[in-house]
Amino acid sequence: MKGLYIHIPFCVKKCEYCDFVSFAGCESRFPEYIDVLINEMEEYRGAEINTVFIGGGTPSLLIPELINRLCTEVKDNFKLAPEYEWTIEANPGTVTDLKIQTMLRGGINRVSLGVQSFNDTELNAAGRIHDSKTAYETVIKLYKAGFENISIDLMESLPYQTAESFKQTLETAVSLPIKHISVYSLIIEEGTPIKKKYDEGIYKMPDEDSDRALYHYTKRFLSEHGFNRYEISNYANPGYESRHNLKYWDCDEYIGIGVAAASYIDGRRFSNTTSLGQYLSRSFRSGECEKLTSEDMMGEFMMLGLRKTSGVSAAEFERRFGKPMESIYGTQLERFTRIGAMEYTGGYYRLTDRGLDVANAVMCEFM
C-alpha cells in the first residue's frame, strides 16, 4: 500500500534556520487551502494507503474545524488500511485541548512534536515560538488525552548549545511518555536568518570532533533508555519506528498532496508547485516529472536503504530488480566491507558505526 503525505505550509512565523516551503501570516487563506487540498485528493480517489503524514509548516496551526474536515476527507477519498499509522506534526505553541480531541476523533494516532530543545536560550535563538515548559506540558497533555504514540524532534548544534545542555535535553526527553525521537544536526541553509548570524560571527558552529562525540553519546544514551537507532537520525522503542518515513527509505510508493509535496508512483517522481498562489488556482504540478531508470531505482534503493541500521536486503534487491546485488555493486560492497565501513549479516548489507560516521560519502558511491 502507498503512503499519503499532506503538506500544510503555514506557520506562526518562520524559524531562524528554516528553508522549507512555508508561509507566515496567511490565516485568512487556511479554509481556501483546505478546499484545494480536497480537490487534489480527488485525483487519487480510491487509492489504498496504510500511512498518512500531515506535515508542514505547522499543521497544528489549523483550527479544529479544518482539522476535522481534513481528516474526514482523507477517509472519504482513500481506502485506509485497518492497521494504519496516521501522524500529524505539531508545534507545542499551537496545541490546544480541543485540537487534541479533534485529532483523536478524526483518526490521527501519532503526533510528531517539534520540540528541538528543552533549553529556553536555545529555543529563542532558533526562533521557536514555544518555551521548554510548554513543550514538556504539551507531551503530557497529549499522552493523558489518549495519544500513546508520540514522537519528538530534537536538534544538535543549535546556537548557545553546549554538550552539557544537550545532554540535559536528552534527559528531559527520556523522562517523558514518548516512543520515538528524531535527532537532527542543525544545517545552515543559504538565505536563512541564522546563516547571516553565523556569517557575521554572532553564532559559532561546534567543531567536527565535538559534533561527532555528541552524536555517539546520543546513540549510547538513548539506547540505554530503550530507544534503538533504526535510521541515521531516528530512534524508537521497539515497534514504534515511523512506518511512513520507512516508506521513503524502503523506496515504496507515496502520494504527496499540497504545496511542494512530492509523489513517487509507478517509477515516476513528480512534485507540486512551490507557489501558494499557483496551487490555490488549482494548478498543482511544478511541470517536472522524472521517470526513473532501472539504474536510478537501484541506486536509490541502496542509498536510502543504507540510512537504516538494518541495511539493505540482498534478497529484496534481487526480487525488485531481477539481478543479484553483488553483480551490480560488487566492487563497492567488497571495498567498504574490507575497510570496515560495511558488514554483511543475515542477508543484509549494513553500515557499521564507522561507516555511519562517513555515511554520505559511502552512499554516494552507489548513485
RAVEN-V616484 format. One record per run of one state. SS is the DSSP state (@ for helix, = for strand, . for the rest). FROM is the first residue (numbers start at 1). LEN is the number of residues. If there is no record, write none. Layout:
SS_FROM_LEN / SS_FROM_LEN
//
This chain:
._1_1 / =_2_7 / ._9_1 / =_10_2 / ._12_11 / =_23_2 / ._25_2 / @_27_18 / ._45_3 / =_48_9 / ._57_2 / @_59_3 / ._62_2 / @_64_14 / ._78_1 / =_79_12 / ._91_1 / @_92_3 / ._95_2 / @_97_10 / ._107_3 / =_110_7 / ._117_3 / @_120_7 / ._127_5 / @_132_14 / ._146_3 / =_149_8 / ._157_6 / @_163_12 / ._175_5 / =_180_6 / ._186_7 / @_193_7 / ._200_8 / @_208_17 / ._225_3 / =_228_4 / ._232_2 / =_234_3 / ._237_6 / @_243_7 / ._250_4 / =_254_4 / ._258_4 / =_262_4 / ._266_2 / =_268_5 / ._273_3 / @_276_5 / ._281_4 / =_285_7 / ._292_2 / @_294_12 / ._306_2 / =_308_1 / ._309_3 / =_312_2 / @_314_8 / ._322_3 / @_325_14 / ._339_3 / =_342_4 / ._346_2 / =_348_4 / ._352_1 / @_353_5 / ._358_1 / @_359_6 / ._365_3
//
